[in-house]
Amino acid sequence: MSGSQMLYFKAWRESRTRFLISAAVIATFCVVVVLFSGSIQAHADDLPVGLRVTQYNAHVYHFIYSGTLKGIFAMLVIFLGLGGLLRERQRGTAWFTLGLPVTRNELIASQVSVGLVQVVALALLPVLLVPTLSPLVHQSYPVRDSLHFAVLWCAGGTLEFAMAFLWSVVVAGEYTALVAAFLVLFGIPLVAQVRVLEPYQVNILQTMGEFGTMQWNMDHTLLVPPALSQIRLTIFALIAVGMIATALRITQRQDL
């Protein structure tokens, strides 16, 4: 096994527990929301007003793509984004990693590549589960809509991953980067409410769920998402690339 291959294997070994737990959480949530949709909708009157959803399509959207699971996904991605040499120094493995016949660029590339593949895999889980399981409860959910939100989750998740990775490169400590990333994640919706920023829709979580832009079809049976905003997706990608490039530059200059 070459040094580069060893790095990718090492990145997977270090993150696989976090990834597998994250996948299990997302899969379990999707299964519960779909298979118990009838019970949840039957007791809609017992739920808070904001959770009273009786149409299956809206039920899935509310609990998965715009509600609880979207927030869980965003938080899980933060855990996947933890990496960098400072974190390895805390665990005492930095010297071993730097002793491998690879460059620091290759180190960052392996961690980022494995992490982004995991983010995409988590974002695609609802695509695989929701349309597949829906017929079991005599319902259906459009694969097209599931793919629509998967793209948004990939874009938002990539941005959150890059932000968490940058924090883990900048600050030392096992939990410091994690706390900093969570503060930013929960602080963005507050900042987005500033009147000057409202027209720019900077709330990542809101964009990932198409909050406020979903519309009913003519029969009032399906919530239909709008067309994907190529400009917004491009901006997300450019910001993520900028943060990863910054993390790479900082890693190259770190004295360990």
JODA-V26029 format. One record per pair of residues at least 12 apart in sequence whose C-alpha atoms are under 10 Angstrom apart, sorted by the first residue. I is the first residue (numbers start at 1). GAP is how many residues later the second one is. D is the distance in whole Angstrom. If there is no record, write none. Layout:
BEGIN
<<I GAP D> <I GAP D>>
END
This chain:
BEGIN
<<2 98 10> <2 99 9> <2 100 9> <3 94 10> <3 97 6> <3 98 6> <3 99 6> <3 100 10> <3 103 9> <3 104 10> <4 96 9> <4 97 8> <4 98 6> <4 99 9> <4 102 7> <4 103 8> <4 105 10> <4 106 8> <5 97 10> <5 105 9> <6 91 10> <6 94 9> <6 95 10> <6 96 10> <6 104 9> <7 90 8> <7 93 9> <7 94 10> <7 95 8> <7 99 8> <7 100 7> <7 101 9> <7 102 9> <7 103 6> <7 104 8> <8 98 9> <8 99 8> <8 101 9> <8 102 5> <8 103 7> <8 104 10> <8 105 8> <8 106 7> <9 101 9> <9 102 10> <9 105 9> <10 87 9> <10 97 10> <10 100 9> <10 101 9> <10 104 10> <11 72 9> <11 96 9> <11 97 10> <11 98 10> <11 99 7> <11 100 5> <11 101 9> <11 102 9> <11 103 7> <11 104 8> <12 98 9> <12 99 8> <12 101 10> <12 102 6> <12 103 8> <12 106 10> <14 66 10> <14 69 9> <14 97 9> <15 64 9> <15 65 7> <15 66 9> <15 67 9> <15 68 9> <15 96 9> <15 99 9> <15 100 8> <15 103 9> <16 64 9> <16 98 10> <16 99 10> <16 102 9> <17 63 10> <18 58 8> <18 59 9> <18 61 7> <18 62 7> <18 100 10> <19 57 8> <19 58 9> <19 60 9> <19 61 7> <19 96 9> <19 99 7> <19 100 9> <19 102 9> <19 103 8> <20 98 9> <20 102 10> <21 55 9> <22 50 9> <22 51 8> <22 53 10> <22 54 6> <22 55 8> <22 57 9> <22 58 9> <22 96 10> <22 97 10> <22 100 8> <23 50 9> <23 53 9> <23 95 9> <23 96 10> <23 98 8> <23 99 6> <23 100 9> <23 102 8> <24 98 10> <24 101 10> <25 44 9> <25 47 9> <25 48 9> <25 51 9> <25 97 10> <26 38 9> <26 43 7> <26 44 9> <26 46 8> <26 47 7> <26 50 9> <26 96 7> <26 97 9> <26 99 7> <26 100 8> <26 103 10> <27 42 10> <27 95 9> <27 98 7> <27 99 7> <27 101 10> <27 102 7> <27 103 10> <28 101 10> <29 34 9> <29 35 8> <29 39 9> <29 40 7> <29 43 10> <29 97 9> <30 30 9> <30 33 9> <30 34 7> <30 39 8> <30 95 9> <30 96 7> <30 97 10> <30 98 10> <30 99 7> <30 100 7> <30 103 9> <31 95 9> <31 98 7> <31 99 8> <31 102 7> <31 103 9> <33 26 8> <33 27 7> <33 30 7> <33 31 8> <33 36 10> <33 97 9> <33 101 10> <34 22 9> <34 25 9> <34 26 7> <34 29 10> <34 30 10> <34 95 9> <34 96 7> <34 97 9> <34 98 10> <34 99 7> <34 100 6> <34 101 10> <34 102 9> <34 103 8> <34 105 9> <35 95 10> <35 98 7> <35 99 8> <35 100 10> <35 101 7> <35 102 6> <35 103 10> <36 101 8> <37 16 10> <37 17 9> <37 18 10> <37 19 7> <37 22 7> <37 23 8> <37 97 9> <37 100 8> <37 102 10> <38 16 9> <38 17 10> <38 18 9> <38 21 10> <38 99 8> <40 12 9> <40 13 9> <40 14 9> <40 19 9> <41 12 6> <41 13 5> <41 14 8> <41 15 8> <41 18 8> <42 12 8> <50 12 9> <51 12 8> <51 16 10> <55 165 9> <55 166 7> <55 167 8> <55 168 9> <56 78 9> <56 83 7> <56 84 8> <56 85 8> <56 165 9> <56 166 9> <56 167 10> <57 82 9> <57 83 8> <57 84 6> <57 85 9> <57 164 7> <57 165 6> <57 166 7> <57 167 9> <58 83 10> <58 156 10> <58 158 9> <58 163 9> <58 164 7> <58 165 6> <58 166 10> <59 164 10> <60 70 8> <60 74 10> <60 81 8> <61 80 10> <61 84 10> <61 85 9> <61 88 10> <61 148 8> <61 149 10> <61 153 10> <61 162 8> <61 163 10> <62 147 9> <62 149 10> <64 62 8> <64 66 9> <64 85 10> <64 145 9> <65 61 9> <65 80 10> <65 81 8> <65 84 7> <65 85 9> <65 87 10> <65 88 9> <65 143 8> <65 144 6> <65 145 9> <65 146 10> <66 83 9> <66 139 8> <66 140 8> <66 141 9> <66 142 7> <66 143 4> <66 144 7> <66 145 7> <67 138 10> <67 139 10> <67 142 8> <67 144 10> <69 57 10> <70 53 10> <70 79 10> <70 83 8> <70 135 8> <70 136 10> <70 138 8> <70 139 7> <71 134 7> <71 137 10> <71 138 10> <73 46 9> <73 49 8> <73 50 8> <73 80 8> <73 84 8> <74 45 10> <74 79 8> <74 82 8> <74 83 6> <74 84 10> <74 86 7> <74 87 9> <74 108 10> <74 111 8> <74 130 10> <74 131 8> <74 134 10> <75 82 9> <75 85 9> <75 86 10> <75 106 9> <75 107 8> <75 110 8> <75 111 10> <76 43 9> <76 46 9> <76 81 9> <76 84 10> <76 85 9> <77 38 9> <77 39 9> <77 41 9> <77 42 7> <77 45 9> <77 46 10> <77 79 10> <77 80 6> <77 81 8> <77 82 10> <77 83 7> <77 84 6> <77 85 10> <77 87 8> <78 41 10> <78 79 9> <78 80 10> <78 81 10> <78 82 6> <78 83 6> <78 84 9> <78 85 8> <78 86 6> <78 87 8> <78 99 10> <78 100 7> <78 101 10> <78 103 7> <78 104 7> <78 107 9> <79 36 10> <79 81 10> <79 82 8> <79 85 8> <79 86 9> <79 98 10> <79 99 7> <79 102 9> <79 103 10> <80 31 10> <80 32 10> <80 34 9> <80 35 6> <80 36 9> <80 38 8> <80 39 8> <80 80 10> <80 81 7> <80 82 10> <80 84 8> <80 85 8> <81 30 9> <81 31 8> <81 34 7> <81 35 9> <81 38 9> <81 76 10> <81 77 9> <81 79 8> <81 80 5> <81 81 7> <81 82 8> <81 83 5> <81 84 5> <81 85 8> <81 86 9> <81 87 8> <81 96 10> <81 97 9> <81 100 9> <82 29 9> <82 30 10> <82 33 9> <82 79 8> <82 80 9> <82 81 10> <82 82 6> <82 83 5> <82 84 9> <82 85 8> <82 86 6> <82 87 8> <82 92 9> <82 93 10> <82 95 8> <82 96 7> <82 99 10> <83 25 9> <83 28 7> <83 29 9> <83 32 9> <83 81 9> <83 82 6> <83 83 9> <83 84 9> <83 85 6> <83 86 7> <83 94 10> <84 20 10> <84 23 8> <84 24 7> <84 27 8> <84 28 9> <84 81 7> <84 82 8> <84 83 9> <84 84 6> <84 85 5> <84 86 9> <84 87 10> <84 88 10> <84 163 8> <84 164 9> <84 166 10> <84 167 7> <85 12 9> <85 13 9> <85 19 9> <85 22 9> <85 23 9> <85 83 9> <85 84 7> <85 85 10> <85 87 9> <85 166 7> <85 169 8> <85 170 10> <85 171 8> <86 82 7> <86 83 6> <86 84 8> <86 85 7> <86 86 5> <86 87 8> <86 88 9> <86 165 9> <86 168 9> <86 169 10> <86 170 8> <87 81 7> <87 82 8> <87 83 10> <87 84 9> <87 85 6> <87 86 7> <87 87 6> <87 88 10> <87 90 9> <88 84 10> <88 85 10> <88 86 9> <89 83 9> <89 84 9> <89 85 10> <89 167 8> <90 82 8> <90 83 7> <90 84 7> <91 82 10> <91 83 9> <94 162 8> <95 161 8> <98 158 9> <103 149 9> <104 144 8> <104 145 10> <104 147 7> <104 148 6> <104 149 10> <105 143 7> <105 144 9> <105 146 8> <105 147 8> <106 142 10> <107 141 9> <107 144 10> <108 57 10> <108 136 9> <108 137 10> <108 139 8> <108 140 6> <108 143 8> <108 144 10> <109 135 9> <109 139 9> <111 54 9> <112 46 10> <112 49 9> <112 50 8> <112 53 8> <112 132 8> <115 43 9> <115 46 8> <115 47 9> <115 50 10> <116 38 9> <116 41 9> <116 42 7> <116 43 10> <116 45 8> <116 46 9> <117 37 10> <117 41 10> <119 34 9> <119 35 7> <119 36 10> <119 37 10> <119 38 6> <119 39 7> <119 41 10> <119 42 8> <120 30 8> <120 31 9> <120 33 8> <120 34 6> <120 35 9> <120 37 8> <120 38 8> <121 29 10> <121 33 9> <122 28 9> <122 31 9> <122 32 9> <122 35 9> <123 23 10> <123 24 9> <123 26 8> <123 27 5> <123 28 8> <123 29 9> <123 30 6> <123 31 6> <123 32 10> <123 33 10> <123 34 8> <124 22 8> <124 23 8> <124 25 9> <124 26 6> <124 27 9> <124 29 9> <124 30 8> <125 21 10> <125 25 9> <126 17 10> <126 20 7> <126 21 9> <126 23 9> <126 24 8> <127 14 10> <127 15 9> <127 16 7> <127 17 9> <127 18 9> <127 19 5> <127 20 6> <127 21 9> <127 22 9> <127 23 7> <128 15 9> <128 18 9> <128 19 10> <129 17 10> <130 12 9> <130 13 9> <130 16 8> <131 12 6> <131 13 10> <131 14 10> <131 15 8> <141 81 9> <142 80 9> <142 82 10> <144 81 10> <145 78 9> <145 79 8> <145 80 7> <145 81 10> <148 60 10> <148 62 10> <148 77 8> <148 78 9> <148 79 9> <148 80 7> <149 58 10> <149 59 7> <149 60 7> <149 61 8> <149 76 9> <149 79 9> <150 58 9> <151 57 9> <151 77 9> <151 82 9> <152 52 10> <152 53 10> <152 55 7> <152 56 5> <152 57 8> <152 58 9> <152 76 8> <152 77 10> <152 80 10> <152 81 8> <152 84 10> <153 51 10> <153 52 9> <153 54 9> <153 55 6> <153 56 8> <154 54 9> <154 79 10> <154 83 10> <155 49 9> <155 52 10> <155 53 8> <155 77 9> <155 78 6> <155 79 9> <155 80 10> <155 81 6> <155 82 7> <155 85 9> <156 48 6> <156 49 7> <156 50 10> <156 51 8> <156 52 6> <156 53 10> <156 77 9> <156 80 7> <156 81 9> <156 84 9> <157 47 9> <157 48 10> <157 51 9> <157 79 10> <157 83 10> <158 78 8> <158 79 8> <158 81 10> <158 82 7> <158 83 9> <159 45 9> <159 76 10> <159 77 6> <159 78 7> <159 79 9> <159 80 7> <159 81 5> <159 82 9> <159 83 10> <159 84 9> <159 85 10> <160 21 8> <160 22 10> <160 24 9> <160 25 8> <160 44 9> <160 76 10> <160 80 8> <161 20 9> <161 79 8> <161 82 10> <161 83 9> <162 75 10> <162 77 9> <162 78 5> <162 79 8> <162 80 9> <162 81 6> <162 82 6> <162 83 10> <162 84 10> <162 85 9> <163 14 10> <163 17 10> <163 18 7> <163 19 10> <163 21 9> <163 22 9> <163 76 9> <163 77 7> <163 79 10> <163 80 7> <163 81 8> <163 84 9> <164 13 7> <164 14 7> <164 15 10> <164 16 8> <164 17 5> <164 18 8> <164 20 9> <164 21 9> <164 79 9> <164 80 10> <165 12 8> <165 13 9> <165 16 9> <165 78 8> <165 79 7> <165 82 7> <166 15 9> <166 74 10> <166 76 10> <166 77 6> <166 78 7> <166 79 9> <166 80 7> <166 81 5> <166 82 9> <166 84 9> <166 85 10> <167 12 9> <167 13 7> <167 14 7> <167 76 10> <167 80 8> <168 12 9> <168 13 9> <168 79 9> <169 75 10> <169 77 9> <169 78 6> <169 79 9> <169 80 10> <169 81 7> <169 82 7> <169 85 9> <170 76 10> <170 77 8> <170 80 7> <170 81 9> <170 84 10> <185 18 9> <185 19 9> <185 20 9> <186 17 10> <186 19 9> <187 16 9> <188 14 7> <188 15 6> <188 16 8> <188 17 9> <189 12 10> <189 13 8> <189 14 5> <189 15 8> <189 16 8> <189 17 8> <190 13 8> <191 12 8> <192 12 9> <192 14 10> <200 32 10> <201 31 10> <202 30 10> <204 32 9> <207 22 10> <207 25 9> <207 26 10> <209 16 9> <210 15 7> <210 16 8> <210 18 10> <211 14 9> <212 13 10> <213 12 7> <213 13 7> <213 14 10> <214 12 6>>
END
